[in-house]
Amino acid sequence: MSTTAPLPSTAPLRARAEIDLAALRANVRTLRAHAPGAALMAVVKSEAYGHGALRCARAAVAAGAGWLGTATPEEALALRGAEGIPADVRIMCWLWTPGGPWRAAVEADLDVSVSGMWALREVTEAARRAGRPARVQLKADTGLGRNGCQPGDWAALVAAAGRAEAEGLVRVTGLWSHFACADEPGHPSVAAQLVRFREMVAYAEREGLSPEVRHIANSPATLTLPESHFDLVRTGIALYGISPSPEIGTPADFGLRPVMTLSASLALVKQVPGGHGVSYGHRYTTPGETTLALVPLGYADGVPRHASGTGPVLIGGKWRTVAGRIAMDQFVVDLGGDEPAPGTEAVLFGPGDRGEPTAEDWAQAAGTIAYEIVTRIGTRVPRVYVGEEPVRHGAAAEADRPAGNNPARKR
């Protein structure tokens, strides 16, 4: 879970990442509307893409997410039993290595992903020791080429899972896969993966497996590929209001709102003469007499060094650009003679409502994707939560949760 304690939104801070949980809840509702016949998994891996796993998980569940997804079992175990996460919310984790905490996952009633025989053997043994069946989801490699069982090995894995289920050691709760190019509508791999997924699911079901959910849709597929929705959609980056494919639409085009705003207080504003070198290597020299501002954020906080000389910042209502190299803890902006007071807010990115840059703007400046921009913001930057609702308990919590988290399976 996040190592950063929540702070009041008015606290004077060197820097802050403001997390708008009301925006996150609205994004969940929008995504559910895009896939009305499927349950929704809120993917909260890597501290909810840098936003804070527990608080984002609570907000997503309150807005109707019936599943939570993580990469590592440790992330999933931290959520199971956490305050504000109802026991009936399913939690799935998919990135396992030999010797992982299988027994703890079985005892915590997590859904665990299995892509090969070694993993099935380890989870089966863990279930035997725990004295209860493991909830297992078999992952098919339909073309991404990362994790997942190859089609040629699928029959053996399905048969072994069926035998373990017959022994009462596992319950095969899901069959799933992951797209390689869903963010490129029309890419031939998308249709090919869908065909392969349907074939592999059909084979498993003919062999006697009866999963609760079948799923392949990630954020871009949830937004643009209805035929991929099946029983469950897994939404990651879209949950946080960032477009998974800027080429096909902005967050506003999809009805989404960015959740994180990253800002800092200017540490210094000073006048310098023309020809003054700025930051390491003097990659920037002032063209004339001007003012420089020091922004107390750097690559140790997750600001990408690759955006040196290109990263945008809003200061005093004007877009500025990083001057020279981004250092470990700070960078400089040429203000062109303007003189805001020290402590003035510098906004690196946010929803864009005030004319500030967005995470996508920083992604373009750094030659990367917006996923990386928000995920890399480190724990030295406090998360300040706004729009948070009180944690509800018991019957009150159940009454607040929207119906329809587990729709009937559909072909």
N, C-alpha and C positions, 0 to 999 in steps of 0.2 A: 504494500500500500504506500501511498505518498508519504514521504518523510517531512513534508512541509505542512505545518499546522495552518489552519484557516486563519486569516487575519481580517480585521474590520476593513471595509472598503475605503475608509477615510485615513487609514494609517499612512504616515509619511514614510515612503520607502525609496531606497535606491532605484529599485526596479520592481515591476509586478507583472504577473500574467493574470489578467482578470478573466474569470471563467463564468460565462453567462448560462446558468443552468436552465433558466426559462427558455432560452434559445434552443438548448439541447432537447428539452421536452417537446418543443414545437417541431424540431427536426424529426424526432421519433414519430410524431403523429403524421407528419408529411410523408415519411417513408412508409408507414403502415398503409397510408392511402394509395401509394404507388403499387402495393402488393396486398390488396385487401383479402385475398383468399389464403394467404400464408401467414404463419407465425413469424415474428421478427426476433432475430438475435442481435443484440447490441454488442459489438466487439470492443472490448475495453482492455486489450493487450497493451503492453508498454505504457502503463499508467494512463490508459485511455488516450493513447496518442499524445501523451504529454499533458493531458488536461486534469488528471487525477482519477484513478480507477474507481474508488469507492463512491465518491460523490456523483460521478457520472453514471455509474451503475445504478445507484438509487434513483437518479432522475429518469434514466431510461426505463426502469421498471415501472416507476410511477406513471409514465406516459404510455405504457402498454407493451413494453418488450417482455416477452415470456421466456427468453433465453439470454444468457450472457456468454460471451466467447472470449477466451484468452489463448495466448500461444503456449505458455509454460504451465505445468501443473502447479508450480508455486504460486503463480498469479491466481489461479482458480481456487486453490486452497485458502488463500487469504480472503477471498470473497465469501466462500461458503461459511455461513454462520455469522457473518459480519452484520452489525446493526443496520436495519433497514432493508436487508435483502431477504425476502420471504423464502421459506423453506421449499415452496413448490416451484420456484424459479429454477429452471434447468441451467447448469453451468457446464460448459464444454471446454476442454483444452486439447491441443493437437500436436504440440512439439515435444516429443519424447526422445530420450536417449536411454540406452541400456542401463539398468540399475536405478531407474527413476523411482519416485515415491508412489508406486502403483497401489500398495496396500492403503496408504493414506487416502488416495483418490477414491478407491473402492469404498472405504468406510465413510467418506464424505459424500457419497452418492453423486460423484461427478460423472459426466459422460466423457470417456477417453477415446481418442482416435487411435486406430490401429491400421498401419500401412503394410505390415509384413509379418512373417511367421514369428520372428524373434519377439515382437511386441505382444502378439497374441499369447505366446508361451508365458511371458512375464506377467501379463495381467491375469491370466488364468491361474497361475500359481498364487498370485496375490489374493485372488478371490477365494481360493481354497483355504489359505491361511486366515483370511478375514471371516470365513464362514458365511459369506453372502455373495450373491452374483454381482459381477461387474457390469456396468452399463458401457457398452462398447459400440463405437461407430466405425465402420470400415470405410477407409478412404481409397477411392479409385483414382489412379493417374490416367486421366482422359486426354492428356496432351500438354499439361503444364511442364512436366518433366522435373518436378521437385519431389515433394513427399507424395505418398500414394502408391498403391499396388498396381503394377503393370498389368495390362489385359491378359498377357500370357500366364501370369501367376494368380489371376483372380479366382479361378476354379479351385485351386488348392486352398487359398485363404478362406473362401466361402465355405468349403467343405469342413475345414478345421474349426471355423467359427460355429458351424452348425452342430458339430459334435460337442463342442464345449457348451453350447446352449442346451443340448439334450441332456448333458450331465448336470445342468443347473449351475454352472460356473459363470456363465455370461448371459446377458440379454443383449442381443444385437438391436440397438435402439435407432441406429441411423446408417444410411448409405450416403456418401457425399463425395464431392470433388471440388475443384477450383479452376476458374477460367484463367487463361494466359493473356487474352487480348480483349476482354469485355469492354475495355475503355476505348476500343477502336471499332465502333459499329460497322458491320459489313466485313470485318476481317474473316477470311475463310475458316480460321481455326475455331471460331465461336460456334458455328453450325456443326462442325465436325466433332467438337467436344460434346455438344448436346446429344448428338446421335450416339456417340460412344457411351455417354453416361446412361442414356436410356437402355442401351443394350446390356450394360453391366448390371444395372439395377434389375432389369427383367430376368437376367440369368440368376441372380441371387434369390429373387423371389420365387422363381421356378424350383430352386433347390430347397425351398422351405423357410427362408428367412422372411420375417414380416416386420420391417422397421417401423418405428413411430414416425420418423421424418426422413425425407430424401431432400438433399439440398446441394446446390451448386452456385447459386446467385450471390455475388458479392455486391458492393455498392453500385458500380456502373451497371451491372446486369439488373439489379433491383430497379434502377431508374429508367432503363432503356430496353429491357428484354423480358417482357411479360411471360413468354413461353418458358423461361428458365426458373420461374419462381417455385414450382413444386410445392412442398409443404412448409418450407422455411427459407427465409432470406437472411443472409449474414451481412449486416451493414457496419462498415468500419468508418472510413474517412468521411462519408456523407453524414454520419451521425453528428460530426463536429462542424458541420456547415461548410465543408470544403468540397468543391466539385472534384469527382474522381477523374474527370476528363475535361479540362478547360476548352479543348477543341470543339466539344459538342454542347457545352453550356456552362454558364456561370452558376454559382450557388443560387442566385436570385431566379435564374431560368428554371431551376428545379424546385423552387419554393423553400430553399434552405437558407439558414443564417449562420455565418461564422460564430463560433462560441468563444474563441480566445482573442483577447486584445493584449498585446505586449507593449509596455511603455516603460520609460525611465525618467528620472529627474535630472536635468542638466547639472553637472558637477562644477562647471566653470564656463564662463564666457569672457573672452579677452580679445583685445585689439592686437593685430600683428601687421607688419609692413608687407608690401609686395615682395615676392621672391623668397618668402619664408617656407622652408620645408616642413611637411606635416607627416608625422608618424614614421614608423620604421621604413628605411630604404628611401625616404623622400620620393615616393612614387607620385606624390602630389606636391606642387609648389604654388603658393598663392599668386594669382595673376596681378594683384594689386593690393593696396591697403584694404583690410577687411576685418571681420570678426570671426573667431572660431569658437565653436561650442564643443564641450566634452560630454559625450554620452557614456555613462558608466555601465556599459554592457559589452561583452566581447565573446570570443569563441569559446571561452570556458563556460559561458552561460548558454551556448548553443547558437550564437549569431555566426553564420557561416563566413569563414575567412575568404571563401571564394567570391563573396559579394563586396570585397574591398573595391572602392571606387565606383560601385554601382548600386549598392543597397539604398533604398529610399526610406526617408524618415519625415514625419510631419512635425514641424516645430513652428509655433506661432501662426498656425493656419496656412503655412506654406510647405510645399514639398521640398525637401533637401536631399542631397546625395552624400553618402559616406565619402569623406575626403581622405585619400591615402589608405593605408592598410588598417584592417581591423585587428586589434591586438587582443591579448588574452582576456583583459578585463574592461576594455574601453575602446571607443573609436571617436573620431573627430568629424565634425560637419562644418563646412564653410557657410556662414550665414550672410555673406555678401554685405556686411555693414550693419545688419539688424542687431539689436542688443537686448534680447530677452533676459530677464533676471535669472541668476542661478536658481535651480529648483523648478524652472518651467518644464512642463511636460513635453517629452519627445515620444511620439507614438511610432513604433516600428511597423506594426500591422494590427489590423482589426477588421470589423465588418465593412468598413469603407463609408459609413454614414457621414462622417465628419470630413470626408475627403482624404482620410488617411490611407496609406498603402494597405494592401491585403497580403496574406501569406503567399498567395499566388504571385504577387509582384516580387516578393523576395525570392521565390522559387526561380522566377525568370532571371532575376539579377544574379543568382548564384549558379544557374545552369542545372537546377535540380527540380524536384517536385514538391508541392506544398505539404505532402505527407511528412517529408523530412524536416521541413521548416518548423512545424509545430511539435513534432515528436522529439526533436533534439534539444528543446529548451530545458535547461538543467534544473536541478533541485535548489541551486543557489538563488533562483528566481522564485520568490514566494507566489503561490497560487492564492488569489483572492476571489472568493466565490460570491456571486450575486445571483439573485433570483432563486435561492435555495428554499425549498419547502420544508417544514418540520417533518422529522421522521415519525411516521405513524406506526402503530403497533396493533397486532391482533385483528379483531373484527373491523376496526376502523380502517386499517390499512387495506384489508380485502375489499371493503366497500368502495374505496377510492380507486382501485385498480380497474382499468377498462376491461370489458369482457372480450373474448375472442382471441386469447393468446394461443390457443391450441386448436385451430380450425381443422376440419376433417381433411384427411389426405385427398389429394387430387392428382389425376394423371396429367 
